């Protein structure tokens, strides 16, 4: 996503950057998550569940924020289309089933 230099490579930084996108300046956004099945490929089962849930929750919240519009301080944003597409291998039914449960 060409995050700015100040991106901190953690959940909070991802949340802040994905809800800002000031450096892109478009009228609508399409986020494509390539190789989405890798989210479920952690060798640690507990981490795998937490990682998936955290990532999906973050994206759901970002979509709602963009679609509803925001009024942060002096920087209001109008409702903006924000769509997400997950690209995964056809054989990764596990990912698709997990996503449907969410």
C-alpha positions as CSV (number, residue, x, y, z in Angstrom):
1,X,0.0,0.0,0.0
2,X,3.0,2.2,-0.1
3,X,2.6,3.2,3.5
4,X,4.4,6.4,4.6
5,X,7.9,6.2,6.2
6,X,6.3,6.6,9.7
7,X,4.4,3.3,9.4
8,X,5.3,1.3,12.5
9,X,4.6,-2.3,11.3
10,X,2.2,-3.2,14.1
11,X,-1.6,-3.4,14.4
12,X,-2.1,0.1,15.7
13,X,0.0,1.6,12.8
14,X,-1.9,-0.5,10.3
15,X,-5.2,0.7,11.7
16,X,-4.1,4.4,11.7
17,X,-2.7,4.2,8.1
18,X,-5.6,2.3,6.6
19,X,-8.0,4.8,8.1
20,X,-6.1,7.8,6.8
21,X,-4.8,7.1,3.3
22,X,-4.1,10.8,3.0
23,X,-1.1,10.1,0.8
24,X,-3.3,8.4,-1.9
25,X,-6.2,10.9,-2.3
26,X,-8.8,9.0,-4.2
27,X,-12.6,9.1,-4.3
28,X,-12.9,5.4,-3.5
29,X,-10.6,2.5,-2.5
30,X,-10.2,-1.1,-3.4
31,X,-7.8,-3.1,-1.1
32,X,-6.6,-6.3,-2.7
33,X,-5.1,-8.8,-0.2
34,X,-3.0,-11.1,-2.3
35,X,-2.1,-14.6,-1.0
36,X,-4.6,-14.2,1.8
37,X,-4.2,-17.9,2.7
38,X,-0.9,-17.0,4.3
39,X,-2.8,-15.4,7.1
40,X,-3.7,-18.9,8.3
41,X,-0.3,-20.4,7.8
42,X,1.3,-19.5,11.2
43,X,2.9,-22.6,12.8
44,X,1.4,-21.6,16.1
45,X,-2.4,-22.4,16.3
46,X,-3.2,-19.7,18.8
47,X,-1.3,-17.1,16.9
48,X,-3.1,-18.1,13.7
49,X,-6.5,-17.5,15.3
50,X,-5.5,-14.2,16.8
51,X,-3.8,-13.0,13.7
52,X,-6.8,-13.8,11.5
53,X,-9.4,-12.3,13.9
54,X,-7.4,-9.2,14.4
55,X,-6.8,-8.6,10.7
56,X,-10.4,-9.2,9.7
57,X,-11.7,-7.0,12.6
58,X,-9.4,-4.2,11.6
59,X,-10.5,-4.4,8.0
60,X,-14.2,-4.5,8.9
61,X,-13.8,-1.5,11.1
62,X,-11.9,0.4,8.4
63,X,-14.6,-0.4,5.9
64,X,-17.3,0.9,8.2
65,X,-15.3,4.1,9.0
66,X,-14.8,4.9,5.3
67,X,-18.3,4.0,4.3
68,X,-19.9,6.1,7.1
69,X,-17.6,9.1,6.8
70,X,-15.7,10.6,9.7
71,X,-15.4,13.8,11.6
72,X,-12.0,13.8,13.3
73,X,-11.0,17.2,14.6
74,X,-10.8,19.6,11.6
75,X,-10.4,16.7,9.1
76,X,-13.9,15.4,8.3
77,X,-14.2,12.8,5.5
78,X,-17.3,12.2,3.4
79,X,-18.6,8.6,3.0
80,X,-16.2,6.9,0.7
81,X,-16.4,3.5,-0.9
82,X,-13.8,1.1,0.6
83,X,-13.9,-2.5,-0.7
84,X,-11.7,-5.4,0.1
85,X,-11.0,-8.4,-2.1
86,X,-9.1,-11.5,-0.8
87,X,-7.1,-13.4,-3.4
88,X,-6.3,-16.9,-2.4
89,X,-5.6,-20.3,-4.0
90,X,-8.7,-22.3,-5.0
91,X,-7.4,-25.1,-2.8
92,X,-7.5,-22.9,0.2
93,X,-11.1,-23.6,1.2
94,X,-10.1,-23.3,4.8
95,X,-9.6,-19.6,4.4
96,X,-12.9,-19.0,2.7
97,X,-14.8,-21.0,5.3
98,X,-13.1,-19.1,8.1
99,X,-13.9,-15.8,6.4
100,X,-17.6,-16.8,6.1
101,X,-17.8,-17.6,9.8
102,X,-16.5,-14.1,10.7
